Amino acid sequence: MRIKLFALCLLPIIPVFPASLYQQEESGSKPLTIDLQDALARARRYGTDVQLAKLSEAIAQEDIKQANAARLPSASGLNQYIYTEGNGTPSGVFVANDGVHVYNEQLIGHEDVLAFLRRGQVHMAEAAEAVARAKTEIAARGLNATVIQDYYTIANAQRKLANAQTSLDEAKQFLSITQKLEQSGEAAHADVVKAQIQVQQRQREVEDAALAVEKAKLALAVLIFPAIRLDYSIVDDSDRIVPLPPLSEATAQVHANSPDLAAARAAVTEARNGVTVARYAWLPSFDLQVFYGIDANQFAAVSSEAESTGRSTLPHYEVAGRQNLGYSASATLTIPLWDWGSIHSKVKQASLKEEQAKEQLSLTERQVQATLLSAYREAQTAFSQIESLRSSENLARESLRLTLLRYEAGEATALEVVDAEATASQARAAYDDGLLRYRIALANLGNVTGVFLP
């Protein structure tokens, strides 16, 4: 019974997770077909890195609100009761206390007048928020590039599976030809054995290719689904070649849209404002405080026992009561005079951080430029090789066809046929890898420029 009661007490503090975290978004019985844009949209919805970056941005926005609020007047309430041991006098044992019973019920208003004129902390918080916003964009671009790469890796794996099946069919065709020629006495049994070895090798390649497709789909599923699922297919548009934009246009896009540059520039601004904030410690502070309420030996607006309060110097017969409810105000001007160089050290430290941020900005500019040139050259090279790879695939297919005809006519050996089959398989794989290379290069280029080509 005690265990049940303890469990019931724990129920209010046990977090309740939505059922959607344990269930698939769509029914697993219905296959799903997605295109690239759908995959990107799903990744933005479920991408953990982007969500974490957005949370950091939201936290930075709250820092701005807090920095603005710190410049404004504040109000607080003081509720205090002090008891002092009595000794037969109105003040009690401790002379510092105003009496045996002290009641404090006050509203306190406070404002640092000079702080209201200083906006350094606000500017620092705004710059930090700009850095967080740029990092959110960096995370989003990185996620887009990863999704595009995983998407076309699936397309590449599926193409290689189809190519492996084609190679298996070619090997089976050659096996059939060798068996027929052996039966008619036109081919040696060694040719049949070689053809059988080729068929077995191609069957293993088909199995490996099917496994590669499953692994590629798992890698993408982690990014685009709330729960792992493999009953989906993609729209393969790898053959649709998108031309590259001019280098000058890509360079302009980088300078205008690069989140890395934006984050580095905002970091410089944040560090510069940090120097300003550090210098505030050299300036005086001017505090205004207003108190309104009761600070008396009786919890009452007017004391009925003036003599017992110990507050009045007049005889009790001349003071029938004393007003307790009222206000007071104070103005404090604090001028820093000597701190053993602590403020100077903080200002110097802030200046060094500003220099550090500037150096980082300079390095980031060079890195972004180098990354752009590298990504553009990679995409340019991949683009220029696609036509050559397509031509090689066609030539290898034609070479295999002619070699088979020559073998059937007794003009070629089995070894030549096997070599032609391997060449055709390699040419198909090279063409598919070239398409994948170009798509990945475009994704990397888009990650730098912020413009992802469809």
N, C-alpha and C positions, 0 to 999 in steps of 0.2 A: 504493500500500500504506500509506503514511504517513497519507494522508487517511482511509482506512478505519479505521486504528487510532485516529486522533484522534476520529472520529465515535463509535466504540465507547466511548471514554473519557467522552464527553459524555453518553452514555445515562443514567447514574445521576442526573445533575443536571437533566435535562430533565423538567419537570412533565408528568405524565400526567393529562389531563382525562377525566372519565367520558364515555362515548359518549352518555349521555342529553343532554349539552349540545348535541350536534349532531343529535339525532334528535327528532322530534316525540313528544309524550307518547302520543298515540293515533295509530292509523293514519289517514293522510289520506284513505283510500278510503272511510271510513265517516263520514258526517255526524254531528255532535254537537249535541244539543239541551240547553241549560242554562237553569236558572232563576236568579233573583236570588241565592238563598242559595248555590247552587253557584258562581256568579261571585264572591261575597264570599269563600267558602272558598278558591277557587283564588287569588284576589288575596293573601290572607294567606300562602299558601304560596310564591308567587313574587314578592311585592312587595319590591323592593330597599330602599325607604326604611324599611320596617318591619324588615327584616333588619339594616340598618345601625344602626338605633336599638337593637335587641336586643344587637348587639355592643357598643355604647357602654354599655349597662346591665351587660353581663358584665364589661367593663373596670372599671367603677365597683365592682362586687362584689369584684374582685381588690384594689382599693385598700383596701377594708375589711379584707381578710385581711392585707395588708401593714401597715396601721396597727396592727392587733392584735399582729402578730408583732414589731413594733418595740418594744413595751412589755415583751417577755419576754426572759429571759436568752438570750445567744447563745454559741455555741462555735465555735472555729476552730482550724485546725492551722497551726503555723509550721514551715516546713522551710527551713533556711538554712545555707549554707556560706560562710565568709569566708576568703580566703587573703591573707596579708600577706607582703610580701617580708622574708626573714630578714636579720638583721644580726649574728648570733652571740649574741643574747640571747633569752630565752624570749618576750619580747613582740614581737620583730621591729622593722621600720622604724617603723611607726606605733604610737606609745605608746598611743593611744586604744583600739587593738584588744587583746584579751586574750592574743593569741598569734599565732604564724604560721598555725596552723590553728584555726578556730573552727567548731564544729558546734552548730546550734540545731535541736532537734527537740522541739517543745512543743505541748501542748494548752492553749488559752486560753479561759477562760470570762469573759464580760463581762456586766454588768448595771448599768443606770442605775436605781438604786433609786427615785428620785423620779419618773422617767418612767413607772414601773409604776403610779403612783398617778394619773397624768394621762391622761384619756381624751378630751381635746379633739380630737386628730387622728382618733380613731376616730369621734367624733360628726360631724366634718366629712366624713369619707368616707361615713358613713351618709346624711348629708343630700345629698351629691353623687349617691349611688346612687338616692335618692328622686327627685332631679331627672331623672336618666337614665330612670328607670322612667316618670315622667310624660311625658317626651318620646316614649317608645315608644308610650304610649297616644295621644298627639297624632298621631303618624305613622299609627297604626292607624285612628284616626277619620278622618283626612284621606284615607287610602286607601279606606275604606268610602264616604265621600262621593263620591270621584272615580269609583269603580266604579259606584255607583248612578246618577250623572249620565251616565256613558258608556253604561250599560245602557239607560236610558230614552231616550238620544239615538238609539240604534239603533232602539228601538221607534218613536220619533217619525219617524225617517227612513223606516222601512218603511211607516208609515201615510201619509206624504207620497207615497211611491212609489205606493201603492194609490190615493191621491187623484188623483195625476197621471194614472194609468191611467184612472180614472173620468172625469176631465175630458177625456181624449183620446177616450173612448167617446162622451161627450156631444157633443164637437165633430164626430166622425164622423157621429153621428146627425143633427146639424143640417146637415152637408154633404149627406147623403143626402136630407133633406127639401128643401133648396134645389134640388138637381139635379132631383128629381121635379117640383117646382113650376115650374122653368124649362122643362122639357120640355112641360108642359101650358100654358105661357104665363102662369102666374100669378105668376111671380117674375122679377126682373131678373137678368141675368148678374152684376151687381155683388154680389148676395147670395151667389152661388156662390163668387166670388173671395174675399169676406170670410170665408166658411166654410172655404175652403181655407187661408187664412192662419192661421185659428184652429187647424186640424188640425196644420199644421206647427209652430206655436208649442207646442202641447201635446205633440207628439212630442219636441221639444227638452227640455221640462220633465221628461218621463219619463226621458230619458237623464241629465239632471242629478240627478234624484232617485235613480236607481240608483247613480250615482257617490257621492252622499252616504251611501247605505247602506254601501257598501264602505269609505269613509273612517271611518265610525262604528265599523264592526266591527274595523277595524285598530287604532283607538285603544283599544278594550277588549281586543283580543287581546294587546297589549303587556303588559297587567297580569295576565292570567289564564292565559297559556300560556307554557311555557318556550321555545317556538319559534313564530314567526308562522304563523298559519293562519286561513283565512277560511271553511272548510267547517263552519261551525257556525251554529246559529240559536238565538234566545232565545224565552222564553215571554213574550208580551206581555200584561201584566195592567194596563196603564195605565188601563183603564176602571174598575178596582176602586178606588173612592175610599175612602181611609182617613181617618176624622175626626181632627181635631186634638185633642190633650189640652188641658185648661185651662191658662191661662198660669201660674197658681199652682203647678200640678204641674210644669210645665217649669222654673220658677224653682227649685223645691226640688231637682230633678234636677241642675241646673247647680251649685248650691252643694255638693251631695253628691259629684258625679262629675267636675267640671271638671278635666281634667289641666293646663290652663293655670294655674288657681289653685293646684293641688297643686305644680306646678313652682315657682311664685313663692314659695309658703310655704316650700318646702324650701330655696330659695335664701336666704331670710331666715335660716333655721336654720343653714345652712352659713356664712353671713357672721357670724352671732353667735358661732359656735364658732371662727371665724377670729380674732375679737378675743381669745377666751380663749387660743388657741394663741400669738398674738403676745405676750400678757402672760407666757407661760412664760419668755421670755428674761430677765425681771427676777428670776426665782427661781434659787436655787443648784441645781447638779447634783451628785449624789453617785454616783460610779462605783466599782464593785467589780470587781477583776480577779484571777483566779487562774491561775497558770502551773504547768504540770506537765510535766516532760520533762528534756531534756539541753541544757545550754548550757556546753560544755566544749571543751578542745583535742583531745580524743580522742573518737571516736564509740564510746563504751563506757559502761556503767553505772558501772564503777569504773575509774579511771585506773591503769594499771600503772606509769607513769612519773611519779611525783608531782613530782619536781624539774623536769622539762621543761615541766610545765604552767605554771609561773609563778604558780600560784594559792596555793600554800602558803608560809607564811613560816618553816616549820620545816625543818630540814635533812632531806635525802632519807633519811638513815639512820634518822630517827625517824618518817618517813611512808612506809610501804611502798606505799600506794595511797590514792586519794581517791574518795569517792562523788560521782558526777556526776548520777545520777538523783534528782530531788527536786522540790520545789514551792516556790513563793513566792506572795505575795498583796499586793495594794496597794489602798488606799482613798483616793480623791481627792475632796475637796470643793472645788468651783469656785464662787466667789461673784462675780457681775458687779459691778464698781465704777464704771467709766466707759467710755462708748462714743460720746461726742460726740453724744448724742441720737438715735442710730440706733434703739434699741429704742422710744423714745418715738414716733419717726416711724412705725415699723411698726405700733404700737398705734393711732395716730391714723389711719393709712391703713386699717387693718382696720375701725375704727369708721365711717369714711366709706363703706366698702363696705357695711357693714350698713345705714346710712342710705339708700344707693343702692338696696339690695335692698328695703327697706321702701317706698320711693317707687315702685319698679317693681311691687310687690305692689298698692299702691293703684291705680296706673294699670291693671294687669291686671284688677282687680275691676271697674273702670268699663268697660273695654273688653269684658269678658265679658258684663256686663249689657246694654251697648248692642248687642252682637252678638246676644244672645238676643232682645231686643225687635225688632231689625231682621228677624231670621230668622222670628220668630213672626208679625210683621205681614205679611211677604211671603207666608208660607204661608196666613195667614188671607185675604188679598186674593185669592190665586190660587184658594183653595178656594171663595170666594164667587162667583167669576166663571165657574166651570165650568158651572153650570146655565144661565147666560145664554148662554155660547158654544154649548152644545148646542142651546138653543132657536134661536139665530141660524142654526145649520147647518140645522136642520129647516125654518125659514122660507125660507132661501135655496134649498133643494132644491124646496120647494113653489112658490116664485116662478118658478124655471126651468121647472118642469113647466107652469105656467099660461101663461107667456110663449110657450113652444113651441106650446101649443094655440091661443093668440091669433094667433101667426104663421101657423100652418096655416090659420086661418080668415080671414087677411088683415087682422087687426085690430092687428097689431104689426109693427114693422120688424125687419130683420136686426140693426140696431144694438142694439135692445132685447134681442134674444136673446143677442148676444155679451156685453152688459153683465150679463145674468142669469147666464150661464155663468161669467164672471169673479167675480161676487159669490158664487156657490155654491162655486167653487174656493177663494176667499179665506176663506169661512166654515168650510170643512172644515179648511183649514190652521190657522186661528185656534183652532179647537177642539183640534186635536192639539197646538198650541203651548201652549195653556192646561193640558192634561194634563201636558206635559213641565215646564212652569213649576212646577206644584204638586209634582211628584215631586222636582224639584231643590230646591225650597224645603223639603220634608220632609227631604231628605238634609242640607241645611245646618243645619236645626234639630236633627237627630240628631247632627250633628258637634259642636254646642254642648252638648246635654244628655247625650249618650252613649247615648241610646235611639233606635235606628233603627226606625221603624215599618215593618212589612212591606208 
